[in-house]
């Protein structure tokens, strides 16, 4: 197996790296401090085709593929985990899900806008009392003629307060359990009865908007159903197989940033008359960080490459492996970097404290690390 990137992917990687250094890095500390979301950054990412990798040309994308998408995502997340998240909100989440399950009318209506970021997206699964247990969600959608009336609330939704369209999952038949969930394409800003509220009290990812969505007798036409009524659980699991790959790529970017910052500091910092990089325990930490990062990256690349070979095939095991290991790697790398930096790592003067805060998110979002281990165990033990 050849792990080298093609010339096209290397050029794309360089473009993403230079973009992040030029457009994000100079003001990331200040933006994070002020919880500032900058739509102009999103627009510039779209102009470079970053969101179009997983969408074919006939729907406004560039069709470069999943490996291209994760390569770009890693480079962006290396500078800012917050700005790695829009990939999921635009095309890796809503975009690919509409592409697979949507009607031609739905594809034409939403895909080009999600690719060029003139339409901001989100997906709404989590509720105050329903997280990993998707089937226990309380949000309902009751049929009323040729419409459905949605009632309920969603929380910890990325882009909740800025999104134009959301993939909203709701119960249409409680008795049918997981076959009673349905996915709706909801124009959030245009639908009466839909309101949002920002969540400001977050540990990290401060440049990424997060909030709650409230549905009070929100009427949507039956034509807004994605797929068929009752397909929601299947669609949700398929979507998560995609968003978890992108999440894992962000974790790899954060782990890489931790290693690079720790390496630079260890080579500069002197104690007892020599650079701390010359001490064996520091070397051991850096070596461990480097190996875990490389292993996590290849797991992510494998999962992405499998999707490129057959975009409609489910590679749930490989995706969960990549997501689990990359998340743990990011947290381990952030913890090691904090130790290497010592007191300076605890200070906002250096980026390590931000990386430490951001890294924890990967063990939670898109299915916790425990959920990923359950998926992995179920597959390897043939307990399906």
GIFENWO-V449415 format. One record per residue. N is the residue number from 1. RES is the residue in three letters. D_LAST is the distance of its C-alpha to the last C-alpha in Angstrom with 1 decimal. Layout:
N_RES_D_LAST / N_RES_D_LAST
This chain:
1_UNK_30.1 / 2_UNK_32.7 / 3_UNK_32.0 / 4_UNK_35.3 / 5_UNK_35.4 / 6_UNK_37.4 / 7_UNK_40.8 / 8_UNK_39.7 / 9_UNK_36.9 / 10_UNK_39.4 / 11_UNK_41.8 / 12_UNK_39.2 / 13_UNK_38.3 / 14_UNK_42.0 / 15_UNK_42.5 / 16_UNK_39.8 / 17_UNK_41.3 / 18_UNK_44.8 / 19_UNK_43.8 / 20_UNK_42.1 / 21_UNK_45.2 / 22_UNK_47.6 / 23_UNK_46.2 / 24_UNK_43.9 / 25_UNK_45.0 / 26_UNK_48.7 / 27_UNK_47.8 / 28_UNK_44.3 / 29_UNK_45.6 / 30_UNK_47.9 / 31_UNK_45.3 / 32_UNK_42.7 / 33_UNK_45.5 / 34_UNK_46.3 / 35_UNK_42.8 / 36_UNK_44.0 / 37_UNK_41.9 / 38_UNK_43.8 / 39_UNK_43.0 / 40_UNK_45.4 / 41_UNK_43.1 / 42_UNK_40.2 / 43_UNK_42.7 / 44_UNK_43.7 / 45_UNK_40.2 / 46_UNK_39.7 / 47_UNK_43.0 / 48_UNK_41.8 / 49_UNK_38.8 / 50_UNK_36.3 / 51_UNK_34.2 / 52_UNK_34.5 / 53_UNK_32.6 / 54_UNK_29.3 / 55_UNK_31.3 / 56_UNK_33.1 / 57_UNK_36.9 / 58_UNK_37.2 / 59_UNK_35.7 / 60_UNK_37.8 / 61_UNK_35.8 / 62_UNK_36.6 / 63_UNK_33.4 / 64_UNK_33.6 / 65_UNK_29.9 / 66_UNK_27.2 / 67_UNK_28.7 / 68_UNK_31.9 / 69_UNK_30.5 / 70_UNK_29.0 / 71_UNK_32.2 / 72_UNK_34.3 / 73_UNK_32.1 / 74_UNK_32.4 / 75_UNK_36.2 / 76_UNK_36.5 / 77_UNK_34.4 / 78_UNK_36.4 / 79_UNK_39.4 / 80_UNK_37.7 / 81_UNK_34.1 / 82_UNK_35.3 / 83_UNK_36.2 / 84_UNK_33.0 / 85_UNK_31.2 / 86_UNK_32.8 / 87_UNK_30.8 / 88_UNK_27.8 / 89_UNK_30.1 / 90_UNK_31.7 / 91_UNK_29.7 / 92_UNK_26.5 / 93_UNK_25.3 / 94_UNK_27.3 / 95_UNK_28.7 / 96_UNK_25.8 / 97_UNK_24.0 / 98_UNK_27.2 / 99_UNK_27.6 / 100_UNK_24.3 / 101_UNK_24.4 / 102_UNK_28.0 / 103_UNK_30.9 / 104_UNK_33.8 / 105_UNK_35.8 / 106_UNK_33.3 / 107_UNK_33.0 / 108_UNK_36.8 / 109_UNK_37.3 / 110_UNK_35.1 / 111_UNK_34.1 / 112_UNK_37.6 / 113_UNK_38.2 / 114_UNK_35.1 / 115_UNK_35.9 / 116_UNK_39.6 / 117_UNK_38.8 / 118_UNK_41.2 / 119_UNK_38.3 / 120_UNK_36.4 / 121_UNK_32.8 / 122_UNK_30.1 / 123_UNK_26.9 / 124_UNK_26.6 / 125_UNK_23.4 / 126_UNK_24.3 / 127_UNK_26.5 / 128_UNK_28.6 / 129_UNK_26.1 / 130_UNK_22.8 / 131_UNK_21.3 / 132_UNK_17.8 / 133_UNK_17.0 / 134_UNK_17.8 / 135_UNK_17.5 / 136_UNK_20.3 / 137_UNK_22.8 / 138_UNK_26.2 / 139_UNK_27.7 / 140_UNK_28.4 / 141_UNK_29.7 / 142_UNK_31.7 / 143_UNK_33.2 / 144_UNK_36.9 / 145_UNK_38.4 / 146_UNK_37.4 / 147_UNK_36.2 / 148_UNK_33.6 / 149_UNK_34.8 / 150_UNK_32.6 / 151_UNK_33.1 / 152_UNK_31.5 / 153_UNK_31.3 / 154_UNK_29.3 / 155_UNK_30.0 / 156_UNK_29.7 / 157_UNK_29.7 / 158_UNK_31.0 / 159_UNK_34.0 / 160_UNK_34.2 / 161_UNK_38.0 / 162_UNK_38.7 / 163_UNK_36.1 / 164_UNK_37.4 / 165_UNK_34.1 / 166_UNK_30.8 / 167_UNK_27.4 / 168_UNK_27.2 / 169_UNK_24.1 / 170_UNK_25.1 / 171_UNK_24.2 / 172_UNK_25.7 / 173_UNK_24.3 / 174_UNK_23.4 / 175_UNK_22.4 / 176_UNK_19.7 / 177_UNK_17.8 / 178_UNK_15.5 / 179_UNK_17.2 / 180_UNK_20.5 / 181_UNK_20.7 / 182_UNK_23.1 / 183_UNK_24.3 / 184_UNK_28.1 / 185_UNK_30.4 / 186_UNK_33.0 / 187_UNK_36.4 / 188_UNK_36.6 / 189_UNK_40.3 / 190_UNK_41.4 / 191_UNK_39.6 / 192_UNK_41.7 / 193_UNK_40.0 / 194_UNK_37.9 / 195_UNK_39.1 / 196_UNK_38.0 / 197_UNK_38.9 / 198_UNK_38.7 / 199_UNK_37.1 / 200_UNK_39.5 / 201_UNK_38.5 / 202_UNK_36.0 / 203_UNK_35.9 / 204_UNK_35.8 / 205_UNK_35.3 / 206_UNK_38.6 / 207_UNK_39.3 / 208_UNK_36.1 / 209_UNK_36.6 / 210_UNK_34.2 / 211_UNK_34.6 / 212_UNK_33.8 / 213_UNK_33.8 / 214_UNK_35.1 / 215_UNK_35.0 / 216_UNK_37.7 / 217_UNK_38.0 / 218_UNK_37.1 / 219_UNK_37.5 / 220_UNK_35.7 / 221_UNK_36.0 / 222_UNK_33.3 / 223_UNK_33.7 / 224_UNK_32.1 / 225_UNK_28.6 / 226_UNK_26.4 / 227_UNK_24.5 / 228_UNK_24.5 / 229_UNK_24.6 / 230_UNK_21.1 / 231_UNK_19.5 / 232_UNK_19.8 / 233_UNK_16.3 / 234_UNK_15.2 / 235_UNK_18.4 / 236_UNK_18.0 / 237_UNK_14.7 / 238_UNK_16.4 / 239_UNK_19.5 / 240_UNK_18.1 / 241_UNK_16.8 / 242_UNK_20.5 / 243_UNK_22.2 / 244_UNK_20.4 / 245_UNK_21.9 / 246_UNK_25.3 / 247_UNK_24.9 / 248_UNK_24.2 / 249_UNK_27.3 / 250_UNK_29.3 / 251_UNK_28.3 / 252_UNK_29.4 / 253_UNK_32.7 / 254_UNK_33.3 / 255_UNK_32.6 / 256_UNK_35.1 / 257_UNK_37.7 / 258_UNK_37.4 / 259_UNK_38.1 / 260_UNK_41.0 / 261_UNK_42.6 / 262_UNK_42.4 / 263_UNK_43.7 / 264_UNK_46.6 / 265_UNK_47.5 / 266_UNK_47.4 / 267_UNK_49.8 / 268_UNK_52.1 / 269_UNK_52.2 / 270_UNK_54.6 / 271_UNK_54.9 / 272_UNK_57.2 / 273_UNK_58.9 / 274_UNK_56.0 / 275_UNK_52.9 / 276_UNK_49.9 / 277_UNK_47.9 / 278_UNK_50.0 / 279_UNK_48.5 / 280_UNK_45.8 / 281_UNK_43.5 / 282_UNK_43.6 / 283_UNK_43.0 / 284_UNK_40.0 / 285_UNK_38.5 / 286_UNK_39.2 / 287_UNK_37.8 / 288_UNK_34.5 / 289_UNK_34.3 / 290_UNK_35.1 / 291_UNK_32.5 / 292_UNK_29.6 / 293_UNK_30.7 / 294_UNK_30.8 / 295_UNK_27.4 / 296_UNK_25.9 / 297_UNK_27.8 / 298_UNK_26.6 / 299_UNK_22.9 / 300_UNK_23.8 / 301_UNK_25.8 / 302_UNK_23.1 / 303_UNK_20.7 / 304_UNK_23.6 / 305_UNK_24.8 / 306_UNK_21.6 / 307_UNK_22.0 / 308_UNK_25.6 / 309_UNK_24.7 / 310_UNK_22.4 / 311_UNK_22.5 / 312_UNK_20.2 / 313_UNK_17.3 / 314_UNK_14.4 / 315_UNK_14.5 / 316_UNK_12.4 / 317_UNK_12.0 / 318_UNK_15.8 / 319_UNK_16.7 / 320_UNK_15.2 / 321_UNK_16.9 / 322_UNK_20.1 / 323_UNK_20.1 / 324_UNK_19.5 / 325_UNK_22.0 / 326_UNK_24.5 / 327_UNK_24.6 / 328_UNK_25.2 / 329_UNK_27.7 / 330_UNK_29.6 / 331_UNK_30.0 / 332_UNK_31.0 / 333_UNK_33.5 / 334_UNK_35.0 / 335_UNK_35.5 / 336_UNK_37.1 / 337_UNK_39.3 / 338_UNK_40.5 / 339_UNK_41.6 / 340_UNK_43.4 / 341_UNK_45.2 / 342_UNK_46.1 / 343_UNK_48.0 / 344_UNK_48.1 / 345_UNK_44.3 / 346_UNK_44.6 / 347_UNK_47.2 / 348_UNK_46.6 / 349_UNK_49.1 / 350_UNK_46.4 / 351_UNK_43.0 / 352_UNK_41.0 / 353_UNK_40.8 / 354_UNK_39.4 / 355_UNK_36.8 / 356_UNK_35.9 / 357_UNK_35.4 / 358_UNK_33.5 / 359_UNK_31.1 / 360_UNK_29.6 / 361_UNK_28.3 / 362_UNK_25.7 / 363_UNK_23.9 / 364_UNK_23.7 / 365_UNK_23.6 / 366_UNK_20.7 / 367_UNK_18.3 / 368_UNK_19.6 / 369_UNK_19.2 / 370_UNK_17.3 / 371_UNK_14.7 / 372_UNK_14.6 / 373_UNK_14.1 / 374_UNK_11.2 / 375_UNK_9.5 / 376_UNK_10.9 / 377_UNK_9.9 / 378_UNK_6.2 / 379_UNK_6.8 / 380_UNK_9.6 / 381_UNK_8.4 / 382_UNK_5.6 / 383_UNK_3.8 / 384_UNK_0.0
